[in-house]
Amino acid sequence: MLWGVGTSSYQVEGDIHDADWSDFEQTIAPQFQGAKEACGHYLHAQDDIRALRALGLNAYRFSVEWSRIEPAPGVTDQSALDHYRRMVVTAQECGIEPVVTLHHFTLPKWLAAEGGVLSPHFSDHFARFCTAVGTALDATWWVTINEPMVLAVMGHLLGEWAPGRRSATEASRVGRVLARSHLQAYEILHEADSARKVGVAKHLTPILAYRPHNLVDQVGSRLQHTFFNQRFYEWTKGGHDFLGVNFYARSYAKGLFAVCRSRPHEAVTQMGWVTDSADLATVLSWLKPLGLPVLITENGIATLDEDARSDYLKSHVRVLLEARAAGLSVAGYLHWTLWDNFEWREGWGPAFGLCPRPVPGQRFAWRPAARLLAELCATDGAALLGRSV
C-alpha cells in the first residue's frame, strides 16, 4: 500500500511566471501575497525527495507545470521535461513511488488567452502535452486532472479562481471538456505503457441540507451532489484504473445552488470546514460498488493545532483501514500536503503541511503528524490498530 504525501507545482515550486494564476493572483486583493518563490521546491526537488525517503514514506504525488514544459504552443522546454524526469528517477531510486499529476488547476498564459479549458483547441493542446510528458516520464501511477469539478465551480461558476468567470452553463461545459480530455489522456498514457495505472483526483464531499427540514435545501443537496460528486464519473465511465479521492470535509446546500462550508456554532478549520471522519466513510461507501481500487490522493487539515492534525490523520486513516478490512480495495493514502503552501485564494494563511513553509537553513521541521504518517507507512497501517482516536 502506498503511504505518502502530495504537492502541486504552482503551490510549492516557486518562480512560475507563465501560468494563468501568475496574473490572476494579483487581481484578488492589493495586499495579497502571491506564490512568488513558494517553497523553493523546483530548486531543491532531488534533495526534497530524499528527505521523504529519510522520513520513511514510500510514495510522492507531485504535478508537472504545463507552463514550464510548454511555454508557447507546440514549443517544448526540454530542460523542464528533464527536471521532472529526474524527479521520477530520484524517487524510484529512493524506493518512493512517484504519482504524477498532469494538470493541477493552472494553465499556460497562452492557453488562457485562447479561452482556457473552453478554447476550441483545448483537447488538442492537452493531448499534445500529455504525449510529451507521458513519453518522457517512466512512471506507473498517473493522475490526469486534479479536481476537475472544483476547477469548474471555483473558476467558472463562483469566479473565485482563474479565470474568474460566473456562469452555470460555462461550468457544466468545463466539466464535460475536462471529462473528454481525461479520456483522451487515459488512452495516450496507456499507449505509451499498458501497465500504467491512470485516474483522476476527484474531490468528493457529502453535501448536506443546510436546514435539514427545508425542502429547497434538500433538493439543492441532491442537485449539487449529482453535479459535483457524480457527473464526472458518469462522463468518464470505463476510463479509470483506480479512483483517486481528494477528501477534506462536508459542505452544505443552502437553497438550490448556494454552498456553505459550515453552520453557525460548528467547530471549523482555518479553511472554515467542518471535519468528521464519518464523512469519509460515506464517500468510500459510494465508491465500493464501482469495483476499482481507491487511492486517497489528498486528505488533510488546515490548522495550527498539532494535536488536531494528528487526530485528523489517525481518524481518517482508521476509516480507510476499516473500509479495507470490509473488502474495499485500497491502493494507498497520500496526505495533503508536504509544506504549508500557497493555498490559492486563501494565500499563505492555511497550514496544511507536515512542515511549515521552508525558511533559509531549514527546509524540513517535521510536525508530529509527519512521524505518525511514517509509522503508518512502516507498519502498513498496523501502528494505528488498537489505538483510540
Secondary structure, DSSP 8 states (H G I E B T S, - for coil): -EEEEE--HHHHS----SBHHHHHGGGT-TT----TTTT-HHHHHHHHHHHHHHHT--EEEEE--HHHH-SBTTB--HHHHHHHHHHHHHHHHTT-EEEEEEESS--BHHHHHTTGGGSTTHHHHHHHHHHHHHHH---SEEEEEE-HHHHHHHHHTS--STT----HHHHHHHHHHHHHHHHHHHHHHHHH-TT-EEEEEEE---EEESSTT-HHHHHHHHHHHIIIIIHHHHHTTT--SSEEEE----EEEETTTEEES--TT----TTS----HHHHHHHHHHHGGG-S-EEEEE-----S-HHHHHHHHHHHHHHHHHHHHTT--EEEEEEE-SB----GGGTT-----SB---BTTBS----HHHHHHHHHHHHTTGGGTT---
